[in-house]
Amino acid sequence: MANLIDLTVKNSVAVLTMNTAENRHNPAFLAEFNLHLDHIEADKSIHSVVLTSSSDKSWSLGIDLEWMANPSILPAAISDFMLQITQLLQRIVTFPMPIIAALNGHTYGNGAVLACACDFRFMKSDKGFFCFPEVDVLVPFVPSMFPIINKAIPQTFFNRLAMTGERVGAQQLFENNVIEAVFSNSDELQAGVIEFAAQFNKNRWIYAQNKSQMNKHILQTIKEEDPAFIDNVSKMLYKNLHKTK
């Protein structure tokens, strides 16, 4: 069976390629992601990371609701999974080198949060929308996701996206300073992002220090607010996903 995420290294750039049609987040996805980050940290020749997708349609559509709705998945498993999500996001916002999102397809829900956790974002204009559908799918934001999103998206623009569930394209994201640049197609996007990533050769210690200080509010919220909120909301998610029709 193919890996959920592949790791390749091009000179000093590690490329993480999510490999499924929708790149949904479930425990197996998180485990592979963390394993690859372990390998990247162990390789001192790597100076930056690019996160992309092999799908020609989707970058990531967020949480795997089908997995979460499985009858065998109890509230405790949902709670543990959501804590694992926040732990991965914490790792990304403190990772000792830039993680750069190459958004080559639809980026929804927790996929959009993952993109916001990255240090830089680029997108192509020929296919792909960016969207927070949580208001429509009845999955609330975890407290720490708000400061994660706000480090990438201006508050007024995020308010519109969060309250309406509206889908927006690359040009709107660029105009609101969410992405660094827009490319016309996937090939140009991949080449442009690799070129951008290759310029980095920063000291890992100072990079981690700066990111940790810049994102201190995120780390504090993960520690102080997420656990209790997740414990409570996981029970409600379980009821919503398993109620009979």
TAPE-V941012 format. One record per pair of residues at least 24 apart in sequence whose ideal C-beta (glycine too) atoms are under 8 Angstrom apart, sorted by the first residue. I is the first residue (numbers start at 0). GAP is how many residues later the second one is. If there is no record, write none. Layout:
BEGIN
I | GAP
I | GAP
END
This chain:
BEGIN
2 | 29
3 | 24
3 | 25
3 | 28
4 | 24
4 | 27
4 | 28
4 | 31
5 | 48
6 | 29
6 | 32
6 | 33
8 | 34
8 | 36
8 | 37
9 | 184
9 | 188
10 | 187
11 | 33
11 | 34
11 | 35
11 | 36
11 | 186
11 | 188
11 | 189
12 | 33
12 | 34
12 | 35
12 | 36
12 | 37
12 | 181
12 | 184
12 | 185
13 | 26
13 | 29
13 | 32
13 | 34
13 | 35
13 | 36
14 | 34
14 | 35
14 | 37
14 | 179
15 | 33
15 | 34
15 | 35
15 | 36
16 | 35
16 | 36
16 | 37
17 | 33
17 | 34
17 | 35
17 | 36
17 | 37
17 | 41
17 | 42
18 | 34
18 | 35
19 | 35
20 | 34
20 | 36
20 | 37
21 | 33
21 | 36
21 | 38
21 | 39
22 | 30
22 | 32
22 | 35
22 | 36
22 | 37
22 | 38
22 | 88
23 | 36
23 | 37
23 | 38
23 | 39
23 | 40
23 | 41
23 | 42
23 | 43
24 | 35
24 | 37
24 | 38
24 | 39
24 | 60
24 | 85
24 | 86
24 | 89
25 | 37
25 | 38
25 | 41
25 | 42
25 | 55
26 | 40
26 | 54
26 | 57
28 | 35
29 | 51
29 | 54
29 | 55
29 | 58
32 | 55
33 | 54
33 | 57
36 | 54
36 | 58
39 | 57
40 | 55
45 | 51
46 | 50
46 | 153
46 | 154
46 | 155
47 | 49
47 | 50
47 | 51
47 | 52
47 | 149
47 | 150
47 | 152
48 | 46
48 | 48
48 | 49
48 | 50
48 | 51
48 | 148
49 | 50
49 | 52
49 | 143
49 | 144
49 | 147
50 | 48
50 | 49
50 | 50
50 | 51
50 | 63
50 | 67
51 | 49
51 | 50
51 | 52
51 | 138
51 | 141
52 | 51
52 | 52
54 | 49
54 | 50
55 | 48
55 | 49
55 | 71
55 | 130
56 | 48
56 | 49
56 | 70
56 | 71
57 | 47
57 | 48
57 | 49
57 | 53
57 | 70
58 | 42
58 | 43
58 | 44
58 | 45
58 | 46
58 | 47
58 | 48
58 | 52
58 | 56
58 | 69
59 | 47
59 | 48
59 | 50
59 | 51
59 | 54
59 | 55
60 | 45
60 | 47
60 | 48
60 | 50
61 | 46
61 | 47
61 | 48
61 | 49
61 | 50
61 | 51
62 | 46
62 | 47
62 | 76
64 | 72
64 | 74
64 | 176
67 | 169
67 | 173
68 | 172
68 | 173
70 | 171
72 | 165
73 | 164
74 | 159
74 | 160
74 | 162
74 | 163
75 | 158
77 | 156
77 | 159
77 | 160
78 | 151
78 | 152
78 | 155
81 | 60
81 | 148
81 | 151
81 | 152
82 | 143
82 | 144
82 | 147
84 | 25
84 | 57
85 | 56
85 | 58
85 | 136
85 | 140
85 | 144
86 | 135
88 | 24
88 | 25
88 | 28
88 | 55
88 | 56
88 | 59
88 | 129
88 | 133
89 | 54
89 | 128
89 | 129
89 | 132
91 | 25
91 | 26
92 | 24
92 | 55
92 | 58
92 | 118
92 | 122
92 | 125
92 | 126
93 | 114
93 | 117
93 | 118
93 | 121
93 | 125
94 | 113
94 | 116
95 | 108
95 | 109
95 | 111
95 | 112
95 | 115
96 | 103
96 | 105
96 | 107
96 | 110
97 | 99
97 | 102
97 | 104
97 | 109
99 | 93
99 | 96
99 | 97
101 | 87
101 | 88
101 | 91
102 | 25
102 | 27
102 | 67
102 | 76
102 | 86
103 | 24
103 | 82
103 | 85
103 | 86
105 | 24
105 | 25
106 | 24
107 | 24
107 | 25
108 | 24
108 | 25
108 | 28
108 | 30
111 | 37
112 | 28
112 | 32
112 | 35
112 | 36
114 | 37
115 | 32
115 | 33
115 | 35
115 | 36
115 | 37
116 | 31
116 | 35
117 | 34
118 | 92
119 | 60
119 | 76
120 | 31
120 | 52
120 | 57
120 | 58
120 | 59
121 | 57
121 | 58
121 | 59
121 | 60
121 | 61
121 | 67
121 | 70
121 | 71
121 | 74
122 | 47
122 | 50
122 | 51
122 | 56
122 | 59
122 | 60
122 | 66
123 | 46
123 | 58
123 | 59
123 | 60
123 | 61
123 | 62
123 | 64
123 | 65
124 | 44
124 | 45
124 | 46
124 | 57
124 | 58
124 | 59
125 | 58
125 | 59
125 | 60
127 | 41
127 | 42
128 | 38
128 | 39
128 | 40
129 | 31
129 | 37
129 | 38
129 | 39
129 | 40
129 | 43
129 | 48
130 | 30
130 | 34
130 | 35
130 | 36
130 | 37
131 | 26
131 | 29
131 | 30
131 | 33
132 | 32
133 | 28
133 | 31
134 | 27
134 | 28
134 | 29
134 | 30
135 | 29
137 | 102
138 | 98
139 | 93
141 | 84
141 | 87
141 | 88
141 | 91
142 | 78
142 | 82
142 | 83
142 | 86
143 | 74
143 | 77
143 | 78
143 | 81
143 | 82
145 | 75
146 | 68
146 | 70
146 | 71
146 | 74
147 | 70
150 | 63
150 | 64
150 | 67
151 | 26
152 | 25
END
